[in-house]
Amino acid sequence: MMDRPLRIATRSSDLALRQARIVEALLAPRGITCELVTYKTVGDKKLDEPLSGIGAKGLFTKELEADLAKGKVDCCVHSLKDLPTESPAGLVVIAVLEREDPRDVLVVSSRIDAESLDEIPRGSRIGTSSLRRRSLLLSIRPDLEVVDLRGNVPTRLKKVDEGQVHAAILAAAGLHRLGAQQRITCYLEPPRWLPAAGQGAIAVQVRAGDDTIGAIVGALNHEPTMRAVSAERSFLASLEGGCQVPIGALVVGEELHGFIGDIRGTRMISGSVPLLGDAIATGIQLADQLRERGATEVLSKLQRAISLPAPQPE
């Protein structure tokens, strides 16, 4: 038990606050009261720039992690897909909550008549800020125009309603958590369409060695989700891809599926491996498989195109 509220660092968006309150609600029956400490991150402030152009890791996490390391807060709540695969020194993800739906979804404007991605008219504008979604979309529908769409979930939905874009691609989990699932036109099904590694999972990060907070928050960990996302993030890390690289991964049943593509969607390399007892080894195995099929060449070209850190020699 704590003699003061647990200080939870969270971004100030509607979705981030909802996720932090899910953690708060899970701790309440354990006798833990919480205080939410809100932040606006670099990624939240630079809404006029494409995410791939900002160029820094931890666009949505760095400010929270800095205060956690200083002891100003007790833990951070993140969307796991926004969290770099390499944690800052002294910090650790102690718990991952049971996963929401990890899929991407299509939200279509009422101005056009389409119930699926295949039915969207040629030349329609589709909004997304994700290079992964851009790559997948253009690989399937090269006749569509992809436009950068930034902002929180309500802002992006508003832009669809106003006709700034004909449709947008978002994460199912965000719409579900905000009670906006009625806006979903269709789900984009794996393995044809793969989400970001860890998508749909909420991560709780603490200071390594803080046994008191670690014990309180660690009790929330959902082991099947942790196993799956560990494999997905190991694959991402093994390919040396950050959050802004066109890489997707998802454990489906007992298989890990993954892909890497170029920005134009003209080259897509995908594969799958059985989910081993060692989740980290599973991700490495899939990354090795994709390297054998040309993933290193694709990543090198991406590095030149979007100024990513150069991949290390194999």
LUMVEXLO-464010 format. One record per residue: x negated, y negated, z negated of N, C-alpha, C, O in turn; residue in three letters. Coordinates in steps of 0.05 Angstrom, whole numbers, plus 5000, padded with zeros to 4 digits. Layout:
REM residues N
XYZXYZXYZXYZAla/...
***
This chain:
REM residues 314
498350245000500050005000498249755000496049754990Met/499349535012497949285013499449084995501849094992Met/497848904983499048694966499648444981500248234969Asp/499448455007500048225024501048325051500748565057Arg/502248155068503148245094500748325112498648215110Pro/501248525128499248615149499448405172501548365183Leu/497148285178497048085199496648215226494448325232Arg/498648195243498548325270498148105291499647915293Ile/495948125306495447945328496948035353496848275360Ala/498247855366499847915390499847675409499747445400Thr/500047725435500647505453503447405447505047535435Arg/503947155457506447025450508747065470510946955467Ser/508247225491510347275511512647445498512247575478Ser/514947435511517247585500516647885498517348015478Asp/515347985519514748275519512648345498512948545483Leu/510548185495508448235475509648225447508948395430Ala/511348035442512648015416514448255411514548355388Leu/515848345431517548575428515848825420516548985403Arg/513548845433511749075427510649055398510449255384Gln/509948815390508948785363511048845342510548955321Ala/513548775349515748825331516449125329517549215309Arg/515849275351516149565350514249675329515049855313Ile/511749585329509849675309510749595281510649755263Val/511649345279512749245253514949425243515049495219Glu/516749495261519049665253518249945244519450065226Ala/516150055256515150315249513750315222513650515208Leu/512650085215511150065189513050005166512450065143Leu/515349885172517249805151518050035132518049995108Ala/518750265143519550495125517250585108517750735088Pro/514850515114512550595099511850385077509850405063Arg/513650185075513249975054511349755062510349615044Gly/510749735088508849535097510349295109511949335128Ile/509849065099510948815111508848705130506448735125Thr/509748555150507948465171508248165176510448055172Cys/506248045186506247765195505147765223502847855228Glu/506647655242505647645270504147385275505147165269Leu/501747415285500047185292499847175322498747355335Val/500846965334501146955363498846805377497646615366Thr/498346885402496146765418497046725447498746865457Tyr/495846525460495946495489493146555499491246415491Lys/492846755516490246835525489546695552491146545563Thr/487146745561486246625587488146705609488946545625Val/488946965609490847055629493546925628494946895648Gly/494346845604496946705600496846415610498746305619Asp/494446295606494246005612493745945642494745755652Lys/492246125655491446065683493446195702492746375717Lys/495946105701498046215717497946135746499446245763Leu/496345935753496145845780493945985796493445915819Asp/492646175784490446325797491146625797492246725778Glu/490446765820490747055820489047175798486847085793Pro/490047395786488547525765485747615774483747595760Leu/485647715799483047805810481047585813478647635815Ser/482047335815480247115819479146985794477246835795Gly/480447055771479446935745476847065737475046935727Ile/476647335743474047465742472947555715470647625714Gly/474547545694473447625668474947875658477247915665Ala/473448045643474748265630476348165606475747955594Lys/478348315598479848245574481447985577481547825558Gly/482547945601484047695605486347655586487047425579Leu/487547875576489847855559489147955530490947995514Phe/486647995524485948115499483647985484483448015459Thr/481947835497479447735485479847565461478447605441Lys/481747375462482147195439483147345415482347285392Glu/484847545419485847705396483647865384483347875359Leu/481947985401479748155391477747985376476548075356Glu/477247745385475247565371476147515343474547525324Ala/478747455339479747405311479847655295479547645270Asp/480347885307480348135293477448185282477148265259Leu/475548155299472748195291471948015268470348085251Ala/473047765267472347575246473947625221473447495200Lys/475947805221477547855198479847665194481147665173Gly/480447505215482747325213485447465215487447365206Lys/485447695228487847865230486948155223484548215222Val/488948325217488348595209488448795232487049005231Asp/489948735252490148915275491148765299492348545296Cys/490748865323491848755347493648955360493149195360Cys/495848855372497649025388497448945417497848705424Val/496749135434496349075462498049265480498749485471His/498649175504499449355525496849505533494849375540Ser/496849765531494349915535493149865562490749855566Leu/494849825582493849785610492249525612490649495631Lys/492649335594491249085595488549095580486948915582Asp/488049315566485749335548483449455564483649675574Leu/481149315565478849435579478149705566478549755543Pro/476949885583476350155573474150155553473950345537Thr/472449955553470249935534470949725512471249495518Glu/471349825488472049645466469649475456467449575458Ser/470149235447467949075436466749225412468149375398Pro/464249165406462849295384464449235358465249015352Ala/464849445343466149415317469149445317470449425296Gly/470249475341473249505343473849775355472349885371Leu/476249885347477050145357480050155360481450045343Val/481050295380483850355383484550595364483650815370Val/485950535343486450745323489050895328489351115318Ile/490850765343493450895348494550805374494250585383Ala/495950995387497550945411500351045406500651275399Val/502350875409505050955404506151135426505051145448Leu/508251275419509451455439510151285464511351065462Glu/509551385487509651235511512451185521514151365520Arg/512950945531515350895546514950995575512851115581Glu/516950955592516751045620514350915633514150665633Asp/512351065643509950955654510250855683508350735694Pro/512450905696512650845725512950545731513750385714Arg/512250475756512950215767515750225778516850435783Asp/516949985780519649975792519749745812518049565812Val/521749765829522349555849524749405840526849525834Leu/524549135839526848965833527348805859525648645868Val/529748845870530348725896532348495893534248515877Val/531948285907533848055907536548135917536748305935Ser/538548005907541348055916541647945945543748005958Ser/539747795954539947675981539347886003540047836027Arg/538148105997537648306017538948576009539348625985Ile/539648736029541048986024538949216026538349306048Asp/537949296003536049516002536149645975536349515954Ala/536149915975536250065951533650215946533450365926Glu/531750185964529150325961526950165975527549985990Ser/524550245970522250115984522450156014521749966029Leu/523250386022523450446051525550276065525350226090Asp/527550176051529750036063529249726064530849586077Glu/527249626052526749336052526049256081524349376094Ile/527249036091526848956119523948866124522548766106Pro/523048916148520348836156519948536151521748376154Arg/517548476143516748196139517748076112517147846106Gly/519048236096520048136069517648076052515448196054Ser/517947876034515847796015516247955989518347955977Arg/514148105982514148265957512148145938509848115945Ile/513048085913511347955894509948145874511248325864Gly/507348105870505948255850503248115845502147995864Thr/502248125821499548015815497448235813495148175807Ser/498248485819496548715815495348805842496748845861Ser/492648825843491348925867492049225872492149315894Leu/492549375850493349655853496049665867496349825886Arg/497949505858500549515871500449415900501749515917Arg/498749205904498449105932497349335950498349375972Arg/495349475940494149685956496149905962496349995985Ser/497549995942499550205946501750115965502550265983Leu/502749875961504949775977504149756007505649856024Leu/501749646012500949616040500249886053500349916077Leu/499550086036498950346048501550486057501550646076Ser/503750416044506350526051507950356071509250456089Ile/507850086066509349896082507549666091507749446080Arg/505749716111503949506120505449276134504249066140Pro/508049306139509649106153510748896133512148716142Asp/510248936107511248746087509148536080506748586084Leu/509948306070508148096062507948106031509948086017Glu/505548136021505048145993504147865983502247755993Val/505647755964504947485954504347505924505547675910Val/502547335914501747345886504047245869505247035874Asp/504747395848506947335830506047355802505647575791Leu/505647115789504647105761506947025743509046955751Arg/506347035717508246955697509247195681508747425688Gly/510747145659511847365643514147495658514947405680Asn/515247705647517347855661519747685667520647685690Val/520847525648523147355656522547155678524247105695Pro/520147055678519346865699519247005726520246885746Thr/518147245727518047385753520847465763521447455787Arg/522547535744525347605752526747355763528247375782Leu/526247125751527446875760526546805788528046705804Lys/523946865794522946805821524246985842524646905865Lys/524947225834526547405852529247285856530247265879Val/530547205835533347095836533346835853535346785867Asp/531346675851531246415866530446455895530546265911Glu/529646695903528946745931526046675938525346675961Gly/524346625918521546575923520246825935518446815951Gln/521247055926520447315938523047475942525047435929Val/522847665961525247835966525448065946527548175941His/523148135935523048355915520448325899518648185908Ala/520348465877517948465860517548745849519448895846Ala/515048805844514249065832513349005803511548845799Ile/514649145784514049105756513849375742514349585754Leu/512949375717512849615701515549675689516849505678Ala/516349925692518950015680518949955650521049875639Ala/516750015636516649985607517449705598518949675578Ala/516449505612517049225604519949165606521149045588Gly/521149245628524049195632525749355611527649245601Leu/524849595606526349755586526149625558528249595545His/523749535551523449425524524849155521525649085499Arg/525249015543526648755542529648785546531048585547Leu/530549035549533349075554534348985581536648905585Gly/532548985601533148885628533149105649532649055672Ala/533549355640533449575659535549565681535249695701Gln/537649405676539749375697538649235722539849245743Gln/536349105719535148965742533549155760532749075782Arg/533149395752531549585767533149695791535349805788Ile/532049655815533349755839532650055843534350215849Thr/530050115839529250395841526550435827525050235824Cys/526050675819523450745807521550845829522450975848Tyr/519050775827517050855846515651105835514151095815Leu/516151335848515551585836512651685840511551665863Glu/511351785819508851915822509252205834511452305831Pro/507152325846504452205849504152035874501951935879Pro/506251995890506051825913505251545904503651405918Arg/506451445882505951185872504951205843506451295826Trp/502451135838501351175811501050905797500250705808Leu/501750905771501550665755498650615746496850775752Pro/498250395732495650335719495150545697497050635684Ala/492650605693491850785671492950675644492550435638Ala/494350845629495450755603497950605605499050515584Gly/499050555628501550395631503850515614504150765614Gln/505350345601507550435585506850495556508650545540Gly/504250485549503450545522502650295507501450115519Ala/503350285482502550065464500250165447500350375434Ile/498050005447495650075431495349895407495949655409Ala/494450005385493849855361490849875355489850095353Val/489649645354486649625351485949515323487249325314Gln/483949635311483049545284480049515284478649585303Val/479049415262476149415258475149695250476249815232Arg/473049785263471850035256470850025227469549825219Ala/471450225211470450225183472450105163471950125139Gly/474549985173476649875155478550105148480550145161Asp/477750255128479250505122482150445113483950605119Asp/482550235099485250175089487150115112489250245114Thr/486449935129488149865152488250105171490350165183Ile/486050235175485950465193487850685185489150805201Gly/488050735159489850945149492750865153494451035160Ala/493350605148496150515151497050535180499150645186Ile/495450425198496150405226495750665240497250735258Val/493650815233493051065246495351265244495551445260Gly/496951245223499151425219501251405241502951575245Ala/501151185257503051145278502251285304503851285324Leu/499851395305498851505330500551745339501351915324Asn/501251745366502651965379500652125395499852035416His/499952355385497752505396498052585426496152555441Glu/500452675434500752745463500252495481499052525502Pro/501252265472500752025488497751955488496651885508Thr/496451965464493651915462492052095481490152005494Met/492752345482491252535499491552455528489552455543Arg/494052395537494452325565493052065573491652055593Ala/493351865556492151605564489051615562487751465576Val/488051785544485151815542484051925568481951845577Ser/485452115580484552235606484752025628482852005644Ala/486851875628487251665649485151455647483951365667Glu/484551355622482651145618479751245622478051095630Arg/479251495616476651615622476151615652473951565661Ser/478151685668477951675697477351395707475551355723Phe/478851195696478350915703475550835696474150705712Leu/474650895672471950815663469850955679467750835686Ala/470251205687468251355702467851245730465751275741Ser/470051135741469751005767468850715764468550575784Leu/468350625739467450355733469350145744468549945755Glu/471850205741473950025751475249875727475849995707Gly/475649615730476949465710479949445715481049585733Gly/481249275700484149245703484949135730487249165738Cys/483148995743483848865769482749015793482248885814Gln/482349265791481449435813483849605822485349695805Val/484049655849486349825858485850115851485350285868Pro/486150185826485950455816488350515799489250355783Ile/489550755804491750845788491251125777489751275788Gly/492551185755492251445743494651515725495751335712Ala/495351765725497651845708497452145704497052305722Leu/497852225679498252505673501152585678502952465666Val/501552775696504252875702504253165694502853325706Val/505953235675505853515665503153575653502353435634Gly/501753765664499053835654497053785675494953925677Glu/497453575692495553495712495053195711496853045706Glu/492453125715491752845717491452775747489952895761Leu/493052575755492952475783491652205783491952045764His/490152145804488851885806488351805835488251975852Gly/487951545839487251445865485551195863485651055842Phe/484151135884482850875888483350795917483250965935Ile/483950535921484550445948483250185954482250045936Gly/483250105979482249835985484449635983486849715981Asp/483849375985485749165980487949176002490249105996Ile/487249246026489149246048490749506050492549526067Arg/490149696033491649946034491050126058492550306065Gly/488750066071488050226095486450476088486350656105Thr/485350486065483850726056484650796028484250636010Arg/485851026024486751115998485451395993485751576009Met/484151415970482951675963484251765937484251625917Ile/485451995938486952095915486252385909485152525926Ser/486952465885486452745877487852805851489152635839Gly/487453055842488653135816486953365805485753525820Ser/486953395779485653615765487453705742488953545732Val/487153955733488654035709487653885684485353815682Pro/489553825666488953685642487553885623488754075613Leu/484953835617483354015601483853955571485153755564Leu/482854125554483054075525481553825518482353675499Gly/479453765532477853515528478853315548478253325572Asp/480453115538481652915556479552745570479852675594Ala/477352675556475252515567473952665591473452545612Ile/473452915587472153075608474053105632473053115655Ala/476653105627478553115649478252875667478152905692Thr/478152645655477952395671475352385687475352305710Gly/473152475674470552485688470652675712469552615733Ile/471952905708472153105729473652985753472753035776Gln/475852845748477352735771475752515784475852485809Leu/474352345769472752145781470552265799470052155821Ala/469352475790467352615806468552715832467352705853Asp/470952825830472352925854472752705874472352745898Gln/473652475865474152245883471552135894471552035917Leu/469452135879466852045889465952225913464952125933Arg/466452485910465752665932467252605958466452665980Glu/469552475954471352405977470852115987472252026005Arg/469051975975468351705985469051475966469051245975Gly/469751525941470551315923468351105918468950875914Ala/465851195917463651005912463550795934463050565928Thr/463850885959463850695981466150495979465750255984Glu/468450595972470750415970470250215948470849975951Val/469250305925468750125902466649915909466749685900Leu/464549995924462449815932463649585950462849355947Ser/465349665968466649465985468449275969468649045974Lys/469849395949471549235931469849035916470648805912Leu/467549125906465748945891464948705908464848475897Gln/464448745933463748515950466148345956465848095958Arg/468548465957470948315964471948145941472947925946Ala/471848245917473048105894471048055871471947995849Ile/468548065877466347995859466448145833466248035811Ser/466748415835466648575811463748645805462048625823Leu/463148725780460448815774459749055792461449235796Pro/457349065803456549275822456549545807455749555784Ala/457549755820457450025808454650125804452850065820Pro/454150265782451550375777451050625795452950755803Gln/448450685801447950925818448951175804449051195780Pro/449751365821450851615809448451785800448852005790Glu/
***
